[in-house]
């Protein structure tokens, strides 16, 4: 057979991959200039077959994209104005009904609306859109009869921009209405210059239908969050379970507008007795939630959910109600003042590793010599430098979450002006997740990791697969996360070498790293930037004032009292 060249089939070293350019006219709609995919094989025949299949499928997809109706600038402007008109009606409703509540605090509500407006204006200028804004823009497109477009396109950016402008204007109008300053209700944003509030919708309960029941609204909420990719894996399942428990307790067929503070208190009290992992326990199989709670309330039964978990469940419920307010299902979120005891039990808390624990862990057989790759807890003459070896060290010297470390790609270890850093991000089309939007950041590689040979390890991984994962030996767990199996292995290993306690886990590396930053005199805003915590002044590493070079000086201050010299190569 002739060895002819096949279009879109490329080679880099021993790796075979597929590359196909996107027509220039479709780049804004597709959101990328080319498709580039690894063919996951070094066999020429198999690579050619996969290449032909990809070429055929993507060509058909591009034909469909080209046939979709194109969004004109006028259509995008119309979408933003339509969204504002609807949001303005809800704003007028809130200004009319909320003050009738005797618990309504005018000063607090005005201050909150002003702070919201300032935050929105900052995000407008920076073109920063959270997952909820993205979901609203997608729903706006769908409700208006347009087909979905790429979220990375300029057109979708313009729609999100219009949604934020509408929100900011509504916050300003709300302040004016609450103060009785009617002249302030005239739009100041030229995009909405001639739009005034329409007639108010019926009062809650007057014309509500089954579409406004608690079950229907929670299903709509979870669907939007899932479609916007704001929730993935564990987050989606956790929020869905929270809402299902609430609907079961108070009645899913109730109108959402009839939910009261007392219902939220009932939910809070149920969490005090709800057994952990009750859905997985055989003794509760086939039992209703009411039956499970009845059994768990009996004297002598096990304790309920951990304090931290109960607080998270209640916070997730509050987030749902605040979304329902923004969507117009409610005028005020119920149960915002319902609290859970903030005192965390000692068994619930997580602590940093002590000096003794770090010394013991990094002088254990895993790091000084073990019997084999499957017997790392037994002393021996081998040191296998794979994911099990490197991941704890990366956690110790970067403070990154376990999930962020084990999903790293070789392309995520980058350099900027000679400074090596981890580019912590959620990749497009890649099996990668981030906990929150603020988790996206750059974390410089600590000098100790360089000294130990980590960059050489990454270089070897690149030779095998330039676009592959850094820790390719760590396999994905049943829950779809790479952290699942490694977390279980680390727990077993630390128990085997006498390091594990009830208050320490892999997450303790994150606490240790933070403590080391504080002891090194690093300022709080830089600590938040390195840990990926939300901060009003530092929303993310990209576009912020903290470059990898600047943060590298702070990371270099991280040191531990434990003697780790035994790790360094002779």
Secondary structure, DSSP 4 states (H G I P E B T S, - for coil): ---PPPTTEEEETTEEEEEEEPPGGGHHHHSSSEEEEE-S---HHHHHHHHHHHHHHHHHHHHHHHHSPPPPHHHHHHHHHHHHHHHHHHHHHHHHHGGGSTT--HHHHHHHHHHHHHHHHHHHHHT---HHHHHHHHHHHHHTTPPP--TTSHHHHHHHHHHHHHHHHHHHHHHHHHHT-GGGGS--SGGGTT----PPPPPTTTS--GGGBHHHHHHHHHHHHHHTTSS-THHHHHHHHHHHHHHHHH-TTSBGGG--HHHHHHHHHHHTTPPTTTTT-GGGTT--HHHHHHHHTSTTPPP-S-HHHHHHHHHHHHHHHHHHHHTTS-SS-TTTT-----PPPTTT---PPPHHHHHHHTTSHHHH-EEETTEEEEE-SB---SHHHHHHHHHHHH---HHHHHT-BGGGEEEETTEEEEEE-PPTTSS---SSGGG-EEEEPPHHHHHHTHHHHHHHHHHH-TTSBTTTTS---TTS-THHHHHHHHHHHHHHTT---TT--TTHHHHHHHHHHHHTT--HHHHHHHHT---SS-S-STTSS--HHHHHHHHTT---SS--GGGS--
